[in-house]
Amino acid sequence: MRMSESLAEPTRRQVQLLTRAGCTICLRVQAQLADLAVELGFDLSTTDVDVAAAAGDTALRAEFGDRLPVILLDGEEHSYWEVDEPRLRADLARPIFGSPAD
């Protein structure tokens, strides 16, 4: 087996912004993250916690609804109310790897 076959391929980082309608801070943070996504190459998604709750997924609103916007990095809470840009840049610079191929 070649060394390259034993290493997993790097995967793109996932940033999820939790928001709600009428949240002006959320709009500012979303614009900032959109610019950073272009620059740094991560995948950005946005989830309205109230819409998710209305669809039956109440967990996000229950956990994060009192401190929106919340930024999740690879599914883990990273920051809330504002982008901690130096920390986000540092955390995105750390490599992650996907599951090894069978």
Secondary structure per residue as TSV (DSSP state, phi and psi in degrees):
chain	resnum	aa	ss	phi	psi
A	1	M	-	360.0	132.7
A	2	R	-	-75.4	152.9
A	3	M	H	-57.3	-38.5
A	4	S	H	-64.7	-26.7
A	5	E	H	-74.5	-23.3
A	6	S	H	-86.3	-11.3
A	7	L	S	-99.7	140.3
A	8	A	-	-75.6	151.6
A	9	E	-	-74.8	142.0
A	10	P	B	-62.2	147.0
A	11	T	-	-115.3	157.6
A	12	R	-	-73.6	141.4
A	13	R	-	-72.9	148.9
A	14	Q	E	-114.3	120.1
A	15	V	E	-114.2	126.0
A	16	Q	E	-118.4	129.6
A	17	L	E	-104.1	122.7
A	18	L	E	-95.3	127.6
A	19	T	E	-137.7	-175.3
A	20	R	-	-154.4	158.1
A	21	A	T	-60.6	141.7
A	22	G	T	82.6	3.7
A	23	C	-	-90.8	101.9
A	24	T	H	-70.3	-32.9
A	25	I	H	-63.0	-38.3
A	26	C	H	-59.6	-40.4
A	27	L	H	-64.5	-41.6
A	28	R	H	-64.1	-45.0
A	29	V	H	-65.2	-39.5
A	30	Q	H	-61.5	-42.9
A	31	A	H	-63.7	-42.2
A	32	Q	H	-63.7	-43.7
A	33	L	H	-66.8	-35.8
A	34	A	H	-62.0	-42.5
A	35	D	H	-63.5	-43.1
A	36	L	H	-66.5	-34.6
A	37	A	H	-62.5	-40.7
A	38	V	H	-65.1	-45.4
A	39	E	H	-68.5	-43.5
A	40	L	H	-102.2	-10.6
A	41	G	T	76.5	38.7
A	42	F	-	-107.5	160.6
A	43	D	E	-86.5	129.6
A	44	L	E	-115.8	129.4
A	45	S	E	-129.4	156.5
A	46	T	E	-126.0	135.1
A	47	T	E	-127.9	124.3
A	48	D	E	-83.3	115.6
A	49	V	H	-66.3	-28.4
A	50	D	H	-74.4	-38.5
A	51	V	H	-65.3	-43.2
A	52	A	H	-61.5	-40.9
A	53	A	H	-65.4	-40.4
A	54	A	H	-64.5	-27.6
A	55	A	T	-85.9	0.9
A	56	G	T	109.5	-8.9
A	57	D	-	-100.1	90.4
A	58	T	-	-89.0	-6.9
A	59	A	H	-62.8	-43.8
A	60	L	H	-63.4	-44.8
A	61	R	H	-66.4	-39.7
A	62	A	H	-63.5	-40.7
A	63	E	H	-82.2	-39.3
A	64	F	H	-116.8	-7.3
A	65	G	T	-60.7	-20.1
A	66	D	T	-91.9	1.2
A	67	R	S	-141.2	37.9
A	68	L	-	-73.5	150.2
A	69	P	S	-75.8	149.4
A	70	V	E	-120.7	136.8
A	71	I	E	-107.9	124.7
A	72	L	E	-106.5	133.6
A	73	L	E	-112.7	116.7
A	74	D	T	51.8	40.8
A	75	G	T	85.4	-2.6
A	76	E	E	-112.6	141.7
A	77	E	E	-59.6	128.6
A	78	H	E	-108.9	-49.2
A	79	S	E	-160.5	168.1
A	80	Y	E	-144.8	158.9
A	81	W	S	70.6	-32.4
A	82	E	S	-154.1	164.5
A	83	V	-	-82.6	121.6
A	84	D	-	-85.7	80.5
A	85	E	H	-59.9	-45.7
A	86	P	H	-59.2	-42.1
A	87	R	H	-67.8	-41.6
A	88	L	H	-62.3	-45.4
A	89	R	H	-59.2	-44.4
A	90	A	H	-64.2	-43.6
A	91	D	H	-68.4	-35.7
A	92	L	H	-70.0	-25.7
A	93	A	H	-74.8	-19.4
A	94	R	S	-75.4	128.2
A	95	P	-	-71.0	147.1
A	96	I	-	-126.2	158.7
A	97	F	B	-132.1	145.8
A	98	G	-	-78.4	-177.3
A	99	S	-	-68.5	143.3
A	100	P	-	-64.3	145.4
A	101	A	-	-71.5	145.4
A	102	D	-	-75.7	360.0
